[in-house]
Amino acid sequence: MNTRTRSHQRLSYGVGSIGTGIFTTVPSVLLLYFLTVEVRIDAAIAGVIILIPKAIGLVGDPLIGVWADRLRHRSPCARQALMASGALLGGAGLWALFGMPQRYPGNALVPMLIYFLCTTGYSFFAVPYSALPAELDDRPEGRRALVSTRLGLAFLGVLIGGVSAPLVTERAGYPAMGIAMGAVCLVAMGAFVLTCRLNGAVVHTRPAEFVPDTVPASRLVSRPFFIQMSAFVMLLAAVGAFSALLPFLVRAMRASGDVVGIAMLINIVTALLFAALWPRLISRLGLRSVWQLAATTTCAAALMVGVAPSPGLMFFVGMSLGGVGLSGMQIAGFTGLADLTAEHLASGRGSGIITGIWMAGEKAGLASGPLLAGFGLKFLGETVADSAARSSVVLIPTVLAILAIVTIAFDPTGGRPSPRK
């Protein structure tokens, strides 16, 4: 494969992550606030509404991964059709999620059902999509180039979702925002489906053995995989809680709603700027050190934003540090996933099952953050009513990041892929 073909492949693969970035960011930033303020649902119940559909994904995503493996061995076009349906359902789901629940104020069932259908449809795209770096390139440096391109464009999606969504909402309302974000999400994921040549993917597995029936469930994932996924889930929960609490913190500061968009702009632009640095640090320091550095930066960001008296210098420096930590945890997570998936493929099993488990964990992390934020607002509000949002911003992300630092210390490989025999 020549350099021009590799560049086209990286760009074609990466463009889909603009859509995944939008899809994961918009609910993380706005859904908890939308459910509590617009739909008038208790904050703790709203957190549960966000959690339940993603908790179901703990079972559903690995099954989707197995299904995607079967489709891949049948025909690349069949798997692309699955991903196309996921792009359509994900884009339409954002519109429905922010356009329908307010018609039924106080009703928790409607948003929970919509969010379940929305996240399940999105998994049809996201699970096989995340498996592709290990299939498209069997060289470690090639996989890391694909991951780097993917995450660079994912941060562009996060920028679109995290910055424009609050601004559009402030001026045109939630339904218009849902339509706009859903359309961009659909176009980005659809562009990947139409342009990426999956029939040229490197395939390591034997069709009859992609998920051996004789392999115990405990051996489907390795200890390094479990440890890295656990750390990733904790850091995602920290970022999810931080993002969900941001609108409440800005309101507690009696600042304009536009501050949320500006803060997210600074956060994501910083993540984009540092996205090129983290792969170099992985090569120099190792994956475990990068995990711990990203988690430490997340701690510092939460503390600075939480104790800032107003949206001033300390607040925005903290948001910038949060962007540094965000890019580090994402690049560490998906670089580790690509290497571990390649090992899984080399053992004769399909890539869908391992990425399905990882995506299930990712959903759990993204859902746990708003859940913890909702409970923090409810229960801290009963004791420190004037600063419940501030206390939650300080405590929840910091504790989760510290737990991630401790967890990744137990990775026996140091975060490096095991040598192949």
KEZA-960445 format. One record per residue (C-alpha): residue in three letters; residue number from 1; y, x, z. Coordinates in steps of 0.25 Angstrom, whole numbers, plus 5000, padded with zeros to 4 digits. Last residue first. Layout:
REM residues N
NODE  aa   i   py   px   pz
NODE Ala NUM    Y    X    Z
...
***
This chain:
REM residues 421
NODE  aa   i   py   px   pz
NODE Lys 421 4937 5020 5078
NODE Arg 420 4952 5015 5078
NODE Pro 419 4961 5021 5088
NODE Ser 418 4967 5010 5098
NODE Pro 417 4981 5005 5095
NODE Arg 416 4992 5010 5104
NODE Gly 415 4998 5002 5115
NODE Gly 414 4994 5012 5126
NODE Thr 413 4980 5010 5122
NODE Pro 412 4975 5005 5136
NODE Asp 411 4986 4994 5137
NODE Phe 410 4988 4993 5152
NODE Ala 409 5003 4997 5152
NODE Ile 408 5005 4985 5142
NODE Thr 407 5004 4975 5154
NODE Val 406 5013 4982 5164
NODE Ile 405 5025 4982 5153
NODE Ala 404 5021 4968 5149
NODE Leu 403 5022 4963 5164
NODE Ile 402 5036 4970 5165
NODE Ala 401 5040 4962 5153
NODE Leu 400 5036 4949 5158
NODE Val 399 5043 4951 5172
NODE Thr 398 5056 4955 5164
NODE Pro 397 5055 4943 5155
NODE Ile 396 5054 4933 5166
NODE Leu 395 5063 4939 5177
NODE Val 394 5077 4942 5170
NODE Val 393 5077 4930 5160
NODE Ser 392 5072 4921 5171
NODE Ser 391 5083 4925 5181
NODE Arg 390 5094 4923 5171
NODE Ala 389 5088 4909 5166
NODE Ala 388 5087 4904 5181
NODE Ser 387 5101 4909 5184
NODE Asp 386 5108 4897 5190
NODE Ala 385 5096 4890 5194
NODE Val 384 5090 4901 5203
NODE Thr 383 5080 4894 5211
NODE Glu 382 5076 4882 5203
NODE Gly 381 5080 4889 5190
NODE Leu 380 5070 4900 5192
NODE Phe 379 5059 4889 5191
NODE Lys 378 5064 4882 5179
NODE Leu 377 5070 4893 5171
NODE Gly 376 5059 4903 5174
NODE Phe 375 5049 4892 5170
NODE Gly 374 5055 4890 5157
NODE Ala 373 5057 4905 5155
NODE Leu 372 5042 4907 5158
NODE Leu 371 5038 4897 5148
NODE Pro 370 5048 4903 5138
NODE Gly 369 5042 4917 5139
NODE Ser 368 5027 4911 5140
NODE Ala 367 5028 4905 5126
NODE Leu 366 5032 4918 5119
NODE Gly 365 5021 4926 5126
NODE Ala 364 5010 4916 5124
NODE Lys 363 5014 4915 5109
NODE Glu 362 5013 4930 5108
NODE Gly 361 4999 4930 5115
NODE Ala 360 4994 4920 5105
NODE Met 359 5000 4929 5094
NODE Trp 358 4992 4940 5100
NODE Ile 357 4979 4932 5100
NODE Gly 356 4981 4928 5086
NODE Thr 355 4984 4942 5082
NODE Ile 354 4971 4946 5088
NODE Ile 353 4963 4935 5081
NODE Gly 352 4970 4936 5068
NODE Ser 351 4967 4951 5065
NODE Gly 350 4953 4949 5062
NODE Arg 349 4941 4957 5068
NODE Gly 348 4934 4969 5062
NODE Ser 347 4938 4979 5073
NODE Ala 346 4948 4985 5063
NODE Leu 345 4956 4972 5063
NODE His 344 4957 4972 5079
NODE Glu 343 4962 4986 5078
NODE Ala 342 4972 4982 5068
NODE Thr 341 4976 4970 5077
NODE Leu 340 4978 4980 5089
NODE Asp 339 4988 4988 5080
NODE Ala 338 4995 4976 5075
NODE Leu 337 4996 4970 5089
NODE Gly 336 5002 4983 5095
NODE Thr 335 5013 4983 5084
NODE Phe 334 5015 4969 5087
NODE Gly 333 5017 4970 5102
NODE Ala 332 5025 4983 5101
NODE Ile 331 5034 4978 5091
NODE Gln 330 5037 4965 5098
NODE Met 329 5038 4971 5111
NODE Gly 328 5048 4982 5106
NODE Ser 327 5056 4972 5098
NODE Leu 326 5058 4963 5110
NODE Gly 325 5062 4974 5120
NODE Val 324 5073 4979 5111
NODE Gly 323 5078 4965 5109
NODE Gly 322 5078 4963 5124
NODE Leu 321 5086 4975 5125
NODE Ser 320 5097 4968 5116
NODE Met 319 5096 4956 5124
NODE Gly 318 5099 4964 5137
NODE Val 317 5111 4971 5130
NODE Phe 316 5116 4957 5127
NODE Phe 315 5115 4952 5141
NODE Met 314 5121 4965 5147
NODE Leu 313 5133 4965 5137
NODE Gly 312 5137 4950 5139
NODE Pro 311 5130 4937 5139
NODE Ser 310 5132 4934 5154
NODE Pro 309 5128 4939 5168
NODE Ala 308 5117 4948 5162
NODE Val 307 5106 4948 5172
NODE Gly 306 5095 4941 5163
NODE Val 305 5099 4949 5150
NODE Met 304 5098 4962 5157
NODE Leu 303 5085 4959 5164
NODE Ala 302 5079 4953 5152
NODE Ala 301 5083 4965 5143
NODE Ala 300 5078 4976 5153
NODE Cys 299 5064 4969 5154
NODE Thr 298 5063 4968 5139
NODE Thr 297 5066 4983 5138
NODE Thr 296 5055 4986 5147
NODE Ala 295 5045 4977 5139
NODE Ala 294 5049 4985 5126
NODE Leu 293 5047 4998 5133
NODE Gln 292 5033 4994 5138
NODE Trp 291 5028 4989 5125
NODE Val 290 5034 5002 5118
NODE Ser 289 5027 5011 5128
NODE Arg 288 5014 5004 5126
NODE Leu 287 5015 5005 5110
NODE Gly 286 5017 5020 5110
NODE Leu 285 5029 5029 5113
NODE Arg 284 5031 5035 5099
NODE Ser 283 5025 5026 5089
NODE Ile 282 5028 5013 5097
NODE Leu 281 5042 5019 5099
NODE Arg 280 5043 5020 5084
NODE Pro 279 5039 5005 5082
NODE Trp 278 5049 5001 5093
NODE Leu 277 5061 5007 5086
NODE Ala 276 5061 4998 5073
NODE Ala 275 5062 4985 5081
NODE Phe 274 5074 4991 5089
NODE Leu 273 5084 4985 5080
NODE Leu 272 5077 4972 5078
NODE Ala 271 5075 4970 5092
NODE Thr 270 5090 4973 5094
NODE Val 269 5093 4962 5084
NODE Ile 268 5084 4953 5091
NODE Asn 267 5091 4954 5105
NODE Ile 266 5105 4954 5100
NODE Leu 265 5103 4942 5091
NODE Met 264 5096 4935 5103
NODE Ala 263 5108 4937 5112
NODE Ile 262 5117 4932 5101
NODE Gly 261 5108 4919 5099
NODE Val 260 5108 4917 5114
NODE Val 259 5123 4919 5115
NODE Asp 258 5125 4908 5105
NODE Gly 257 5121 4898 5116
NODE Ser 256 5135 4901 5123
NODE Ala 255 5135 4907 5137
NODE Arg 254 5134 4900 5150
NODE Met 253 5126 4912 5156
NODE Ala 252 5115 4901 5160
NODE Arg 251 5116 4897 5145
NODE Val 250 5113 4911 5141
NODE Leu 249 5102 4912 5150
NODE Phe 248 5095 4899 5146
NODE Pro 247 5096 4903 5131
NODE Leu 246 5090 4917 5135
NODE Leu 245 5078 4911 5143
NODE Ala 244 5069 4908 5131
NODE Ser 243 5072 4922 5125
NODE Phe 242 5069 4929 5138
NODE Ala 241 5056 4921 5141
NODE Gly 240 5051 4924 5127
NODE Val 239 5055 4939 5128
NODE Ala 238 5047 4940 5141
NODE Ala 237 5035 4931 5135
NODE Leu 236 5035 4940 5123
NODE Leu 235 5034 4952 5133
NODE Met 234 5023 4946 5140
NODE Val 233 5015 4943 5128
NODE Phe 232 5017 4957 5122
NODE Ala 231 5012 4963 5135
NODE Ser 230 4999 4954 5134
NODE Met 229 4997 4957 5120
NODE Gln 228 4998 4972 5122
NODE Ile 227 4987 4970 5134
NODE Phe 226 4978 4961 5126
NODE Phe 225 4978 4970 5114
NODE Pro 224 4976 4983 5122
NODE Arg 223 4964 4976 5129
NODE Ser 222 4958 4972 5115
NODE Val 221 4957 4958 5109
NODE Leu 220 4946 4950 5103
NODE Arg 219 4937 4957 5114
NODE Ser 218 4939 4947 5125
NODE Ala 217 4936 4936 5115
NODE Pro 216 4922 4942 5113
NODE Val 215 4918 4947 5099
NODE Thr 214 4906 4940 5094
NODE Asp 213 4913 4930 5086
NODE Pro 212 4919 4941 5078
NODE Val 211 4934 4938 5074
NODE Phe 210 4936 4945 5060
NODE Glu 209 4921 4948 5059
NODE Ala 208 4917 4941 5046
NODE Pro 207 4930 4945 5038
NODE Arg 206 4929 4959 5042
NODE Thr 205 4942 4964 5046
NODE His 204 4951 4975 5042
NODE Val 203 4960 4968 5032
NODE Val 202 4972 4975 5026
NODE Ala 201 4981 4965 5021
NODE Gly 200 4983 4964 5006
NODE Asn 199 4980 4949 5005
NODE Leu 198 4991 4947 5015
NODE Arg 197 5002 4949 5005
NODE Cys 196 5014 4945 5013
NODE Thr 195 5024 4937 5004
NODE Leu 194 5022 4922 5005
NODE Val 193 5017 4922 5020
NODE Phe 192 5028 4931 5024
NODE Ala 191 5039 4923 5018
NODE Gly 190 5033 4911 5024
NODE Met 189 5035 4917 5038
NODE Ala 188 5050 4920 5035
NODE Val 187 5053 4907 5028
NODE Leu 186 5046 4898 5039
NODE Cys 185 5054 4905 5050
NODE Val 184 5067 4904 5043
NODE Ala 183 5064 4889 5041
NODE Gly 182 5060 4887 5056
NODE Met 181 5072 4894 5061
NODE Ala 180 5081 4885 5053
NODE Ile 179 5074 4872 5056
NODE Gly 178 5073 4875 5071
NODE Met 177 5088 4879 5072
NODE Ala 176 5092 4866 5065
NODE Pro 175 5083 4858 5075
NODE Tyr 174 5089 4866 5087
NODE Gly 173 5103 4864 5085
NODE Ala 172 5114 4868 5074
NODE Arg 171 5124 4877 5081
NODE Glu 170 5117 4882 5094
NODE Thr 169 5103 4881 5087
NODE Val 168 5107 4889 5076
NODE Leu 167 5112 4900 5085
NODE Pro 166 5100 4899 5094
NODE Ala 165 5091 4900 5082
NODE Ser 164 5099 4911 5075
NODE Val 163 5097 4922 5085
NODE Gly 162 5083 4921 5091
NODE Gly 161 5077 4916 5078
NODE Ile 160 5084 4924 5068
NODE Leu 159 5083 4937 5077
NODE Val 158 5068 4934 5080
NODE Gly 157 5066 4933 5065
NODE Leu 156 5073 4946 5063
NODE Phe 155 5064 4951 5075
NODE Ala 154 5052 4947 5067
NODE Leu 153 5057 4955 5055
NODE Gly 152 5057 4968 5063
NODE Leu 151 5044 4963 5069
NODE Arg 150 5037 4962 5056
NODE Thr 149 5042 4975 5051
NODE Ser 148 5038 4983 5063
NODE Val 147 5024 4976 5063
NODE Leu 146 5022 4979 5048
NODE Ala 145 5026 4994 5051
NODE Arg 144 5017 4994 5063
NODE Arg 143 5005 4990 5055
NODE Gly 142 5008 5000 5044
NODE Glu 141 5009 5011 5054
NODE Pro 140 4996 5007 5060
NODE Arg 139 4989 5007 5046
NODE Asp 138 4980 4995 5043
NODE Asp 137 4991 4987 5036
NODE Leu 136 4992 4972 5033
NODE Glu 135 4980 4968 5042
NODE Ala 134 4986 4974 5055
NODE Pro 133 5000 4969 5052
NODE Leu 132 4994 4955 5048
NODE Ala 131 4990 4950 5062
NODE Ser 130 5003 4945 5066
NODE Tyr 129 5004 4936 5054
NODE Pro 128 4990 4930 5056
NODE Val 127 4995 4925 5070
NODE Ala 126 5010 4921 5066
NODE Phe 125 5007 4912 5054
NODE Phe 124 4997 4902 5060
NODE Ser 123 5004 4905 5073
NODE Tyr 122 5016 4898 5068
NODE Gly 121 5009 4885 5067
NODE Thr 120 5004 4886 5081
NODE Thr 119 5018 4889 5086
NODE Cys 118 5024 4876 5079
NODE Leu 117 5013 4867 5082
NODE Phe 116 5014 4871 5097
NODE Tyr 115 5029 4870 5097
NODE Ile 114 5029 4856 5091
NODE Leu 113 5019 4851 5102
NODE Met 112 5027 4858 5113
NODE Pro 111 5040 4853 5108
NODE Val 110 5035 4838 5108
NODE Leu 109 5027 4838 5121
NODE Ala 108 5038 4842 5130
NODE Asn 107 5046 4829 5128
NODE Gly 106 5059 4830 5136
NODE Pro 105 5068 4827 5124
NODE Tyr 104 5060 4822 5111
NODE Arg 103 5069 4824 5099
NODE Gln 102 5072 4838 5105
NODE Pro 101 5058 4842 5102
NODE Met 100 5060 4840 5087
NODE Gly  99 5069 4851 5080
NODE Phe  98 5066 4864 5088
NODE Leu  97 5051 4864 5087
NODE Ala  96 5051 4856 5074
NODE Trp  95 5059 4867 5067
NODE Leu  94 5052 4878 5073
NODE Gly  93 5039 4872 5069
NODE Ala  92 5043 4871 5054
NODE Gly  91 5044 4886 5054
NODE Gly  90 5031 4889 5061
NODE Leu  89 5023 4878 5054
NODE Leu  88 5027 4884 5040
NODE Ala  87 5025 4898 5044
NODE Gly  86 5011 4895 5050
NODE Ser  85 5007 4887 5038
NODE Ala  84 5010 4900 5030
NODE Met  83 5002 4908 5039
NODE Leu  82 4990 4899 5037
NODE Ala  81 4992 4900 5022
NODE Gln  80 4993 4915 5023
NODE Arg  79 4980 4915 5030
NODE Ala  78 4973 4907 5019
NODE Cys  77 4980 4916 5008
NODE Pro  76 4974 4929 5014
NODE Ser  75 4960 4922 5012
NODE Arg  74 4947 4919 5019
NODE His  73 4948 4932 5028
NODE Arg  72 4962 4929 5031
NODE Leu  71 4959 4914 5034
NODE Arg  70 4949 4918 5044
NODE Asp  69 4958 4928 5051
NODE Ala  68 4969 4918 5051
NODE Trp  67 4960 4908 5058
NODE Val  66 4956 4919 5069
NODE Gly  65 4971 4921 5071
NODE Ile  64 4974 4906 5072
NODE Leu  63 4963 4906 5083
NODE Pro  62 4970 4917 5090
NODE Asp  61 4983 4909 5089
NODE Gly  60 4978 4896 5094
NODE Val  59 4972 4900 5108
NODE Leu  58 4985 4907 5113
NODE Gly  57 4992 4898 5104
NODE Ile  56 4990 4887 5114
NODE Ala  55 4999 4895 5123
NODE Lys  54 5010 4895 5113
NODE Pro  53 5010 4880 5112
NODE Ile  52 5010 4879 5128
NODE Leu  51 5021 4889 5131
NODE Ile  50 5033 4883 5124
NODE Ile  49 5030 4869 5130
NODE Val  48 5028 4876 5144
NODE Gly  47 5041 4883 5143
NODE Ala  46 5048 4869 5140
NODE Ile  45 5041 4864 5152
NODE Ala  44 5047 4875 5161
NODE Ala  43 5061 4872 5155
NODE Asp  42 5060 4857 5157
NODE Ile  41 5062 4850 5143
NODE Arg  40 5075 4844 5138
NODE Val  39 5072 4845 5123
NODE Glu  38 5086 4852 5120
NODE Val  37 5088 4860 5133
NODE Thr  36 5074 4863 5138
NODE Leu  35 5066 4863 5125
NODE Phe  34 5077 4871 5117
NODE Tyr  33 5079 4881 5128
NODE Leu  32 5064 4884 5128
NODE Leu  31 5063 4884 5113
NODE Leu  30 5075 4893 5110
NODE Val  29 5073 4908 5111
NODE Ser  28 5057 4908 5111
NODE Pro  27 5057 4896 5101
NODE Val  26 5066 4904 5091
NODE Thr  25 5059 4917 5093
NODE Thr  24 5045 4915 5089
NODE Phe  23 5047 4908 5076
NODE Ile  22 5059 4916 5072
NODE Gly  21 5051 4929 5074
NODE Thr  20 5039 4923 5067
NODE Gly  19 5047 4920 5055
NODE Ile  18 5054 4934 5054
NODE Ser  17 5040 4939 5056
NODE Gly  16 5036 4934 5042
NODE Val  15 5045 4944 5036
NODE Gly  14 5037 4955 5042
NODE Tyr  13 5025 4953 5033
NODE Ser  12 5032 4953 5020
NODE Leu  11 5041 4965 5025
NODE Arg  10 5029 4973 5029
NODE Gln   9 5021 4970 5016
NODE His   8 5033 4973 5007
NODE Ser   7 5035 4986 5014
NODE Arg   6 5020 4990 5013
NODE Thr   5 5021 4986 4998
NODE Arg   4 5033 4995 4996
NODE Thr   3 5026 5007 5004
NODE Asn   2 5013 5006 4996
NODE Met   1 5000 5000 5000
***
